[in-house]
């Protein structure tokens, strides 16, 4: 069991966080629309694991990303953006498929994306990747690499190596039916993966897509019954409810000003990782995660100029 009042002990490793998954282009409309009626879209860097890698570097720990982009101008744009943020791009492969794109029209409600996927799931397991895993304290992955082959097989092998080497396994269960391989039962597959997971951070929407409508407490219990060791359920403006299977605690939001919610979940992950790597207890790390998320909410964009986790602690008097 992962205790709230204890630190997570790590072996001394070269990489703190190995973030594995999607690296892509977000094409976002400049105007608001409800049915993709906009004619003007702007290119943005995208991909949750990449956001986490960049955030955690800014917070003061060492991270790297494993992904694939196209051997094209958009792929070059993504790689250069990572380099500009001091991220090692040695495990970002350029492949002979077009760089993946998500088309998003800004909406007053929840925007409905359209996915154009090609390069992002073209990651195969090899000795170089195995060595990176062994040199990492935490491996983090999302539903995106699970949703298509060959990346799904790669993740399965990553999990085995991580378990064998006592590496923390973290999973973002951001299931969406539109990203999943046709004819494959994504929901049941995601559920089958959870038993291997140490830390999982679903949103309310994630839980509803996997289990249907239910109370937050019941949703958390479902993740625990499937085998997750620590469940962090983020609930928007109400913060988060967290359970280790023995007790539940409420982590309030620390946000006082909200400019843009894009990337708030990635910021929460990032703050939590930075804090546990820096030696805080799990409970302290959860409050610091809420603080990093609150800081990000005051600015536009998924990735903002975060201060170190030590400065975050002072800003929010934690």
Backbone torsions as a table, in degrees:
resi	resn	phi	psi	omega
1	UNK	NA	142.6	176.1
2	UNK	-90.3	111.5	-176.3
3	UNK	-80.6	139.4	178.6
4	UNK	-66.9	-31.1	-171.9
5	UNK	-99.6	11.4	178.8
6	UNK	-121.3	158.6	173.5
7	UNK	-81.6	153.7	170.4
8	UNK	-90.1	122.9	-177.4
9	UNK	-85.9	134.1	-178.9
10	UNK	-122.5	147.6	168.2
11	UNK	-72.9	155.1	178.2
12	UNK	-72.1	112.2	-176.7
13	UNK	-129.3	160.1	-178.2
14	UNK	-70.5	-35.4	-175.5
15	UNK	-117.5	129.2	177.6
16	UNK	-78.1	-50.5	-178.6
17	UNK	-126.1	123.5	170.1
18	UNK	-104.9	104.1	-177.0
19	UNK	-91.6	124.7	-171.0
20	UNK	-122.6	123.4	177.1
21	UNK	151.2	-146.7	-166.8
22	UNK	-73.4	138.2	172.2
23	UNK	-135.0	117.0	-168.9
24	UNK	-155.5	176.7	177.9
25	UNK	-99.9	127.7	168.7
26	UNK	-94.5	118.3	172.8
27	UNK	-100.7	107.5	-172.3
28	UNK	-114.6	132.8	-178.1
29	UNK	-67.6	150.4	176.3
30	UNK	-81.8	-25.9	-179.8
31	UNK	-106.0	159.5	174.4
32	UNK	-82.9	142.0	179.4
33	UNK	-160.3	157.9	179.0
34	UNK	-107.9	-5.8	-175.0
35	UNK	-146.6	42.7	176.6
36	UNK	52.7	43.1	-179.3
37	UNK	-90.3	-5.6	-178.8
38	UNK	-72.2	145.4	176.6
39	UNK	-105.6	0.7	-172.5
40	UNK	-128.9	108.8	-179.1
41	UNK	-119.4	146.1	-178.4
42	UNK	-117.8	143.2	-178.0
43	UNK	-80.8	133.6	176.0
44	UNK	-135.9	150.6	171.6
45	UNK	-65.4	137.1	-178.6
46	UNK	-144.1	164.7	178.5
47	UNK	122.2	113.6	-175.4
48	UNK	-57.8	-47.6	179.8
49	UNK	-60.3	-36.0	177.8
50	UNK	-67.1	-39.4	175.7
51	UNK	-59.1	-43.1	-179.7
52	UNK	-64.9	-41.3	178.0
53	UNK	-60.1	-43.8	-179.8
54	UNK	-69.5	-42.5	178.9
55	UNK	-60.3	-46.8	-175.1
56	UNK	-67.3	-33.3	174.7
57	UNK	-61.6	-43.3	-179.9
58	UNK	-67.1	-31.3	-179.6
59	UNK	-77.8	-12.4	171.9
60	UNK	111.9	16.7	174.4
61	UNK	-123.2	172.4	-172.5
62	UNK	-98.5	128.5	-178.0
63	UNK	-137.9	161.4	174.7
64	UNK	-149.8	156.1	-179.6
65	UNK	-118.1	144.7	174.2
66	UNK	-115.5	117.7	-178.8
67	UNK	-163.7	-172.9	177.0
68	UNK	-143.5	141.5	175.4
69	UNK	-129.7	168.9	179.1
70	UNK	-75.4	158.2	174.3
71	UNK	-85.1	65.4	-173.7
72	UNK	-148.5	-178.3	-177.1
73	UNK	-64.0	-35.2	179.1
74	UNK	-69.8	-38.3	175.7
75	UNK	-62.5	-42.2	177.6
76	UNK	-62.1	-40.3	177.8
77	UNK	-59.1	-45.5	-178.8
78	UNK	-66.1	-43.8	179.7
79	UNK	-63.9	-42.5	179.6
80	UNK	-64.8	-37.0	177.9
81	UNK	-62.5	-41.2	177.0
82	UNK	-63.4	-44.9	179.7
83	UNK	-61.8	-38.4	178.7
84	UNK	-63.8	-21.7	179.0
85	UNK	-105.0	21.7	173.7
86	UNK	62.4	31.1	177.6
87	UNK	-97.3	130.8	175.1
88	UNK	-65.6	121.0	-176.3
89	UNK	-101.7	14.5	-177.2
90	UNK	-62.0	-24.1	179.5
91	UNK	-103.8	13.9	171.7
92	UNK	-99.6	108.1	-175.9
93	UNK	-89.9	139.0	171.3
94	UNK	-96.1	123.3	-173.7
95	UNK	-120.6	165.7	-177.2
96	UNK	-86.0	51.4	173.5
97	UNK	-136.5	151.9	178.6
98	UNK	-63.6	145.0	175.3
99	UNK	-59.2	136.7	-178.3
100	UNK	-69.4	146.8	-176.8
101	UNK	-134.0	141.3	169.2
102	UNK	-117.4	124.4	179.5
103	UNK	-96.5	123.7	-176.1
104	UNK	-130.3	126.1	173.3
105	UNK	-100.8	123.8	179.8
106	UNK	-57.6	137.1	-177.7
107	UNK	-140.2	152.5	175.8
108	UNK	-66.7	-35.2	175.1
109	UNK	-89.3	-159.3	177.8
110	UNK	-72.1	122.2	-178.1
111	UNK	-68.2	146.5	178.8
112	UNK	-104.9	111.4	-177.5
113	UNK	-82.8	158.0	169.3
114	UNK	-118.5	129.6	-173.2
115	UNK	-103.7	131.0	174.4
116	UNK	-122.4	95.8	-170.3
117	UNK	-108.5	132.8	176.1
118	UNK	-142.7	-64.5	-172.2
119	UNK	-81.4	-32.1	-165.1
120	UNK	-61.7	-26.4	-177.6
121	UNK	-100.2	10.6	-178.7
122	UNK	-89.9	58.2	-179.8
123	UNK	-117.9	119.8	-179.7
124	UNK	-109.0	150.5	-179.3
125	UNK	-73.6	138.0	176.9
126	UNK	-152.1	175.8	-176.9
127	UNK	-63.8	-35.9	179.0
128	UNK	-61.1	-44.3	178.6
129	UNK	-65.4	-41.0	179.4
130	UNK	-59.8	-40.9	178.6
131	UNK	-64.8	-38.3	177.7
132	UNK	-63.6	-41.2	179.0
133	UNK	-60.9	-46.7	-178.0
134	UNK	-63.2	-25.0	-179.2
135	UNK	-91.8	9.1	-175.0
136	UNK	-110.9	150.2	175.9
137	UNK	-87.4	-37.5	-179.3
138	UNK	-134.3	135.5	167.6
139	UNK	-109.7	131.7	-177.5
140	UNK	-121.8	132.2	175.3
141	UNK	-144.5	162.2	-177.8
142	UNK	-115.1	-176.1	177.4
143	UNK	-70.8	-23.3	-175.6
144	UNK	-56.4	-51.5	-179.6
145	UNK	-67.9	-22.1	177.2
146	UNK	-74.9	-20.5	-167.3
147	UNK	-81.3	-14.2	-176.9
148	UNK	-143.1	153.7	171.1
149	UNK	-89.8	149.4	7.2
150	UNK	-88.0	-1.9	-174.9
151	UNK	-62.2	-32.7	-179.2
152	UNK	-60.7	-46.5	176.8
153	UNK	-61.0	-37.3	179.1
154	UNK	-61.9	-45.0	179.2
155	UNK	-63.0	-40.2	179.2
156	UNK	-60.2	-40.5	178.0
157	UNK	-70.7	-37.6	176.9
158	UNK	-59.5	-43.7	-179.8
159	UNK	-60.3	-43.9	-179.6
160	UNK	-62.6	-44.6	179.9
161	UNK	-67.0	-39.8	179.2
162	UNK	-63.0	-44.8	178.8
163	UNK	-62.0	-44.8	-178.2
164	UNK	-60.6	-32.9	-176.7
165	UNK	-102.3	13.7	176.0
166	UNK	55.4	45.8	177.7
167	UNK	-98.4	136.7	177.9
168	UNK	-62.9	131.8	178.8
169	UNK	-109.8	120.9	179.4
170	UNK	-118.8	142.0	-172.9
171	UNK	-135.9	129.6	173.0
172	UNK	-98.7	104.9	-174.6
173	UNK	-82.2	53.3	-175.8
174	UNK	-82.1	58.2	-179.5
175	UNK	-63.8	135.7	172.3
176	UNK	-142.9	126.1	-175.7
177	UNK	-59.0	-27.2	-175.6
178	UNK	-73.7	-17.9	179.7
179	UNK	-91.9	-9.1	-168.8
180	UNK	-87.6	148.1	177.0
181	UNK	-57.6	132.0	-178.8
182	UNK	-65.0	137.7	178.3
183	UNK	84.4	1.1	-179.7
184	UNK	-113.3	132.4	-177.1
185	UNK	-78.6	88.9	-176.2
186	UNK	-63.0	-40.7	-176.7
187	UNK	-62.4	-49.1	-179.4
188	UNK	-66.3	-34.5	179.4
189	UNK	-66.4	-44.8	178.2
190	UNK	-59.0	-43.5	178.4
191	UNK	-60.2	-37.0	-178.1
192	UNK	-70.5	-23.1	-179.3
193	UNK	-79.5	-27.8	-170.4
194	UNK	-60.5	-29.3	-179.2
195	UNK	-63.7	-17.7	179.3
196	UNK	-91.9	-3.2	-166.9
197	UNK	-96.0	136.2	174.1
198	UNK	-85.0	-48.3	-175.6
199	UNK	-126.6	129.7	178.1
200	UNK	-132.8	138.8	-178.2
201	UNK	-128.7	82.2	175.9
202	UNK	-81.1	151.2	165.6
203	UNK	-90.6	172.3	175.8
204	UNK	-59.6	-41.6	179.0
205	UNK	-62.9	-42.0	178.0
206	UNK	-57.9	-47.7	-178.2
207	UNK	-63.2	-40.6	-178.7
208	UNK	-66.7	-37.4	178.5
209	UNK	-65.7	-32.6	-177.5
210	UNK	-85.6	-37.4	-171.2
211	UNK	-119.5	-8.6	-172.0
212	UNK	85.5	-179.0	-176.9
213	UNK	-72.1	139.8	177.1
214	UNK	-170.2	175.3	176.7
215	UNK	-72.3	158.9	179.7
216	UNK	-61.3	-43.9	-179.6
217	UNK	-60.4	-43.1	179.7
218	UNK	-66.1	-38.7	178.7
219	UNK	-62.8	-44.2	178.7
220	UNK	-59.6	-44.5	-179.1
221	UNK	-62.2	-32.6	179.0
222	UNK	-65.9	-41.0	176.8
223	UNK	-63.6	-40.6	179.7
224	UNK	-65.2	-42.1	-179.4
225	UNK	-64.5	-28.1	177.6
226	UNK	-78.5	-9.6	172.1
227	UNK	118.9	-3.5	177.9
228	UNK	-63.4	143.3	-177.5
229	UNK	-87.5	-35.7	179.5
230	UNK	-137.6	122.1	-178.9
231	UNK	-112.4	121.0	177.8
232	UNK	-112.3	103.7	-179.6
233	UNK	-96.0	108.5	178.0
234	UNK	-82.7	135.6	-173.8
235	UNK	-128.6	45.0	173.3
236	UNK	60.0	-129.2	-175.4
237	UNK	-65.7	-12.6	179.9
238	UNK	-94.3	5.4	175.0
239	UNK	90.0	-126.7	-177.5
240	UNK	-151.0	151.2	170.7
241	UNK	-118.3	131.6	-171.2
242	UNK	-127.1	138.1	177.8
243	UNK	-136.7	141.9	174.5
244	UNK	-108.8	13.3	-179.7
245	UNK	92.3	-16.4	179.2
246	UNK	-109.4	-38.4	178.7
247	UNK	-146.8	157.9	177.0
248	UNK	-115.8	141.2	174.3
249	UNK	-130.3	152.1	178.6
250	UNK	-102.6	128.1	175.6
251	UNK	-108.7	111.2	-176.9
252	UNK	-72.7	155.5	172.0
253	UNK	-67.3	145.7	176.0
254	UNK	-108.7	8.8	-177.0
255	UNK	-76.5	130.7	175.5
256	UNK	-113.3	-15.2	-179.1
257	UNK	-143.4	128.2	-178.5
258	UNK	-120.7	113.0	177.4
259	UNK	-100.4	-41.6	-177.1
260	UNK	-155.1	126.6	-177.5
261	UNK	-87.2	-7.2	-179.5
262	UNK	-57.9	126.1	176.8
263	UNK	82.2	6.5	-179.1
264	UNK	-65.0	-38.7	178.1
265	UNK	-65.3	-40.8	176.7
266	UNK	-63.2	-37.8	178.3
267	UNK	-65.1	-38.4	177.9
268	UNK	-62.4	-51.3	176.0
269	UNK	-51.1	-48.8	-173.9
270	UNK	-62.0	-44.3	178.8
271	UNK	-64.0	-40.3	178.8
272	UNK	-63.4	-46.5	180.0
273	UNK	-62.2	-47.3	-179.3
274	UNK	-59.2	-40.3	-176.9
275	UNK	-69.8	-43.2	-179.1
276	UNK	-71.6	-33.7	176.7
277	UNK	-65.8	-35.6	-178.8
278	UNK	-79.4	-0.2	173.1
279	UNK	97.7	14.6	175.6
280	UNK	-81.0	156.2	174.1
281	UNK	-66.9	165.1	-179.8
282	UNK	-60.6	-42.1	179.9
283	UNK	-64.9	-44.6	176.4
284	UNK	-60.2	-40.3	-179.1
285	UNK	-64.4	-34.7	178.9
286	UNK	-67.0	-39.4	176.8
287	UNK	-67.8	-38.4	177.1
288	UNK	-67.8	-33.9	175.3
289	UNK	-62.2	-43.7	177.5
290	UNK	-63.3	-35.1	179.6
291	UNK	-68.8	-43.1	178.7
292	UNK	-63.6	-41.0	177.1
293	UNK	-62.3	-42.3	178.8
294	UNK	-62.7	-41.1	178.4
295	UNK	-61.2	-45.9	-178.8
296	UNK	-63.0	-36.1	-177.0
297	UNK	-60.8	-19.2	-178.7
298	UNK	-82.0	-2.0	-176.2
299	UNK	-131.2	157.0	176.7
300	UNK	-78.2	144.4	173.8
301	UNK	100.9	157.1	-177.3
302	UNK	-73.6	-33.8	-178.8
303	UNK	-121.6	122.8	-177.9
304	UNK	-120.4	175.2	-177.3
305	UNK	-80.4	82.5	-177.6
306	UNK	-74.4	143.8	170.5
307	UNK	-80.9	178.2	177.1
308	UNK	-65.8	160.7	178.9
309	UNK	-63.4	-29.9	177.4
310	UNK	-65.4	-40.0	177.7
311	UNK	-70.3	-37.5	175.8
312	UNK	-58.1	-42.4	179.6
313	UNK	-59.5	-40.2	179.4
314	UNK	-72.0	-43.0	-178.5
315	UNK	-57.3	-43.7	-175.2
316	UNK	-99.2	10.3	174.8
317	UNK	51.9	51.9	-179.5
318	UNK	-104.8	NA	NA
